[in-house]
Amino acid sequence: MLLAQPDGSPRLHSSPAIKTVVTAAQKSVRAAGLDPVSDPVEARYQWAHEMAESGVRGGCGHTVTISDRLDAVLTHRIWGWVAFAAVLGLMFSASSPSRNTRWIGSMPSWTGWAATSPL
């Protein structure tokens, strides 16, 4: 485990062989003009930036697809709710019997049975 002492020098809690290897690696990193603390962090941020850039579509060559247009409508503040209500209405009208409405007349009989039957 690498811990810093008050003077900034590393304090290693491990075998002497590991201590010599880590100390040599730190000296070579510093000799190359790199900061062993901030450079790995900056490298991670650079990698994250590159990954984000590769996942984002954009630029002059981007064509708007049907999926992009549907997303724009379905996630709109107003038109999204209108589309949602239309889909729900369509599903409700497709699932309810339009000509056979006898089930409505039988509703009081089975609701009364459900209310009086033991659980």
N, C-alpha and C positions, 0 to 999 in steps of 0.2 A: 504494500500500500504506500502510495506516495503522499507525503504530507509536507507542507512548507514549515520551516522553522522561522523564528522571529526575524532572522537576518535575511530571509528569502531563499536560503539554500534548501534543497530538498532533503527530507528525512525519510529514509526507506526502512520499512519494517519487513525484512525478508532475509534471505541468505546472502552472503557476500558476493556470490557469483551473479545474482540478479542485480545487486547494487552496482557492480562494475559495468554490467551491460547497459543498465538504464542511464547511468552517469555518462557513459560514452555516447549513447544515443542522444542525450540532451546536449552534450558538447558539440556533436556534429550538426545538430539542428541549428544551434546558435551560431556555429561557424559558417553555416550556409546563409546566414542573415535572416533566418526565419524566427518568428516569435512562437515558442511552443505552446503558448496559452491562447492567443487570439487567432493564429492562422488556421487551426482546425475548425474553429467556430466560423470563420469567414468562408472556409471551403464548404462547410455544410450549408450555409446560406446561399452560396453560389450554386451549389447542386440543386437546392430547393427552387431557386429562381429558374434554373434551366428546365427542371421538370414542369414547373408551372407554365413556362413559355411554350413547351412542347405540347401541352394539353389544351391550350387555348387556341380556338380557331379565330382567325382574323386576317387582316391584310387585304390587298386588292383582289386576290384571286378567289375569295370566298363567295360561293353562290348560296343563295337562300333556298333551302330545301322545303319540302312539304312539312316535314317534322318541325322545322324552325317556325313556319307559319302557324301550325297548330299550337305549338308552345306559346306563341305570342297571343293567340286568341284565348286559349284555355287557362292561361295564367293571368289574364287581364283582370283588373279589379272589378269591372262590371260584367264584361262579356263572359268571363269565366263562370260567374254565378248563373248567368242566363243559359249557358251551355249545360251546366250541371243540372239545372231545373228541367231543361228540355230532355236530357237523358233520363232523369228520374221519371218524368211524365211518360216518356215513351216506354220505359220498362214497366211502369204501373199499368198503362193501358194495354200492353201486350200480355201481362200476366192476369189481368182481371177478365172474367168472361163477359163479353159484351152483350150477348143475347140471352144467356142462361143466368138469370138473376134469382133463381129459386133459393139459392144459399142464403140470401139476405132474409127471406121469410123464415127460414129455419134457424136463424141466429138466436132468437130468444130461447128456443128450446134447449139448445146445447149450452148456452151461457148459463141458464138456470141449473142445468145438470152439473156444470163445472163448479158453480158456486156452492152447491149443496153436497157434492161428493167429498168423502174424506180424503185427505192427502195421504 
